[in-house]
Amino acid sequence: TAILNIIGHVMKYEIILLLIPFFVALFYGQGDANAFLYTVLLMIPIALILIKIKGKKNEIYAKEGFLTVGLAWIVISFFGALPFVFSGAIPSLVDAFFETSSGFTTTGASILTEIQSLPKGILFWRSFTHWVGGMGFLIFILALMPTFSGNTIHLLKAESPGPTPGKIVPKIKQTAKILYAIYFVLTLIETIFLKSAGLSWYDSIIHALGTAGTGGFSNMNASVAAFNNPAVEWIITIFMLLFGVNFVLYFQLIRGNVKAFFKSEELKWYLIAVFASIIIIAVNIIPFNHGDVTKSIRDSAFQVSSIVTTTGYATVNFNLWPTLSKVILIMLMFMGAMAGSTGGGIKTIRIVIIF
């Protein structure tokens, strides 16, 4: 009963989140607002029924934690797929479920071959799934939902992308709120920087959402390369790396514990791997870029950041690069970013532990 109750709360908050792209769709008036409205109207009665299910016990232990997280991802992906189907953007429910699952899990794989012609509300929702799923949807729910009498740390453990999940403050709910506050502020700062670099507010938000969740959905067919803007590329490069850092370290910085931030063994090796890779690849692709050192450094930094954080944005076709560069990128893809970040991969800390 506790699991069903939590799934009801998950649906409730997904309904609230769906209202954001609904208003975006209304603002741009491209005929996709009804798709979100129909989805919300379908979800409300189901969510209400599940929320009202209450048993004698509401404890959440390890087994329930893992089951709840697994079910929650399936439920939010299924209902999150419906706006794509109702709008006609992705007529097949299977294809829409794939796209939404890819969004919420920040995988970034897509069945779409033509993106720019889709309604802006739909494209906003597609990128927004990255932002919601980047930190972990259950962590978002923990920040908002009523406290359970049991051990909700098991939900956090089941959702956390690292070998040592835990609380940064005594209360789980407070921990979740702090993590999402840091996440939101970083996303907002990136959006402002992208706007100042020449992008529209819409393009800035879309790419900030994709960077924050390290998922890489763009509203452009050619991804970030479509803008042909070095400033935009550098901003996204830096923020991809920032979102690949353990958010607990940011919390330490906020508390003024600078020493703890720089003493992190994982951070040290993460930065060493990133900057060493950037230098080696930049040197390796200088002939490929006809001797243009600046472009080689920019292309190398962008692709290394995109690959190590598993974001997936692209500015060049790195499949044409020399074999050495491609091998380094593949190794970085497996390594991934830091534990406790929004990045994917095995995680740097596990590689450090193995060695």
C-alpha positions, -999 to +999 in steps of 0.1 A: +000+000+000+029+024+007+042+018-028+009+025-045+005+056-023+039+069-034+031+061-071-001+082-066+021+111-053+045+106-082+016+110-106+003+140-087+035+159-091+039+148-128+005+164-134+018+196-119+049+194-140+028+188-172+011+222-166+044+240-174+047+227-210+009+232-212+013+270-206+044+270-230+021+254-256-006+280-250+019+308-252+032+298-287-002+286-299+009+258-322-020+235-314-003+212-289-018+226-257-048+201-258-024+172-258-012+181-223-047+189-212-060+155-222-031+138-204-037+157-172-075+149-173-067+112-177-042+111-149-061+130-122-087+103-113-060+076-113-037+096-091-065+104-066-075+067-063-038+057-056-032+085-031-063+074-011-049+039-007-035+037+028-026+007+048-017+001+084+020+006+077+038+031+055+073+019+061+097+020+032+126-005+034+153-016+009+130-040-010+102-015-012+126+013-021+139-005-052+105-016-063+090+019-059+117+035-079+114+010-107+076+013-109+078+051-107+101+054-137+077+032-158+046+051-147+060+086-153+074+075-187+041+060-198+020+090-189+047+114-200+045+098-235+009+106-239+013+143-250+035+131-279+008+107-290-022+130-284-004+159-303+005+136-332+042+145-329+049+108-323+018+088-333+031+054-320+027+049-283+058+025-283+079+052-300+066+079-276+073+057-246+109+052-259+114+089-263+100+098-229+120+070-212+151+083-229+142+118-216+135+109-180+165+086-177+186+113-195+198+086-220+193+110-249+186+084-276+158+095-300+135+080-326+130+115-341+148+123-373+132+158-378+129+179-347+127+216-356+092+212-372+076+199-340+055+223-318+074+243-292+053+230-263+062+194-272+099+202-276+099+219-243+083+189-226+109+166-243+138+186-228+120+192-195+120+154-190+158+156-189+157+182-162+132+164-140+149+130-144+185+144-142+186+147-104+162+117-100+125+121-101+121+103-067+145+128-051+122+155-064+092+137-049+110+133-016+114+171-014+077+176-017+056+146-006+044+139+030+070+122+052+066+085+057+070+069+091+095+044+077+130+048+064+128+070+033+166+068+030+159+036+011+142+056-017+172+079-018+196+049-019+176+033-047+177+065-067+212+078-061+238+073-089+268+064-068+282+038-044+278+060-012+244+076-012+234+094+020+221+124+037+239+157+037+216+170+065+197+149+091+163+151+073+158+134+039+133+159+028+157+188+036+185+170+018+163+166-013+153+203-012+189+215-009+200+193-039+172+206-061+178+242-050+215+239-062+203+222-094+177+249-101+202+278-095+228+263-117+202+258-145+190+294-141+226+308-143+233+288-175+201+300-191+211+336-184+246+331-198+232+314-230+207+343-235+236+368-231+256+348-257+229+355-283+203+327-280+166+333-277+151+327-242+134+295-256+166+281-271+185+291-239+161+273-216+159+242-238+197+237-239+201+246-202+175+218-194+194+194-216+228+203-200+215+202-164+201+167-168+231+157-190+207+143-215+214+162-246+180+167-262+181+198-285+153+216-304+177+218-334+184+190-359+221+198-359+222+200-320+244+228-307+263+230-340+232+247-355+240+280-337+277+282-349+284+303-318+318+297-300+305+315-268+275+292-266+297+262-271+321+273-242+292+280-219+276+246-225+310+230-222+317+245-187+282+237-174+283+201-187+314+197-165+298+215-136+267+192-137+291+162-137+304+172-102+289+156-071+263+180-058+273+173-022+305+191-029+286+222-040+267+220-007+301+220+011+311+251-009+278+269+001+286+261+038+320+276+033+339+243+036+362+250+006+388+226+020+364+196+017+356+205-019+392+205-030+401+175-009+377+153-029+397+124-044+370+118-070+370+154-081+408+154-085+407+124-108+376+136-127+394+169-135+427+151-144+409+128-168+389+156-184+418+181-189+443+154-200+418+141-225+411+177-238+448+183-244+456+150-261+425+152-284+431+189-292+467+181-303+455+150-322+428+169-342+449+200-352+457+185-386+420+176-390+411+212-384+437+225-409+460+238-382+433+258-364+445+254-327+416+275-312+389+255-329+407+222-320+407+231-283+371+242-284+359+211-303+380+188-280+367+205-248+331+204-259+331+167-270+351+156-240+326+173-216+296+160-235+309+124-236+323+122-200+290+135-186+270+114-211+252+145-222+253+138-259+253+173-274+275+176-305+292+204-325+312+182-349+311+147-363+338+132-341+334+099-359+357+114-385+384+122-359+416+101-357+414+067-339+433+079-308+407+106-302+378+082-307+394+056-283+398+083-256+361+094-260+349+058-257+369+053-225+355+085-211+320+074-220+324+043-199+340+062-170+313+088-168+311+118-144+311+118-106+288+100-082+260+122-069+260+142-102+234+142-130+260+125-153+259+089-164+286+062-168+302+039-143+312+069-123+347+082-116+347+070-080+342+034-090+372+036-114+393+051-086+382+024-062+391-003-087+426+011-092 
